[in-house]
Amino acid sequence: MDKVYIVMVLVTDDSDATKEKIAKKYDVSHDQLDTWKKDYLDGNWFALMGADFAS
């Protein structure tokens, strides 16, 4: 799953309909989507890249 792509979509369209569509497609919660967006806006790129990023 491409978290960065998902966050870019959310930055441009943060509507409930968009969140619902993404949540269903990728089987993630709305809270998780909000967390990813917050990480992006806070500049926390390592959180978006996941635990295996440093490997």
C-alpha positions, 0 to 999 in steps of 0.5 A, spaced: 500 500 500 502 506 498 501 511 504 504 517 501 499 516 495 493 516 499 496 522 503 496 526 497 489 524 495 487 526 502 490 533 502 487 534 496 480 531 498 479 530 505 471 529 504 468 523 508 466 520 501 473 520 499 476 517 506 470 512 506 472 509 499 480 509 501 478 505 507 474 500 504 479 499 498 485 498 502 482 496 509 484 501 513 480 505 519 478 512 518 483 514 524 489 510 521 488 515 515 487 521 519 494 519 523 497 518 516 495 525 514 497 528 520 504 525 520 505 528 513 503 535 515 508 534 521 513 532 516 514 525 519 516 521 513 519 516 517 512 514 520 509 514 513 515 509 510 513 504 515 518 500 520 522 497 514 524 503 511 531 503 514 532 496 512 
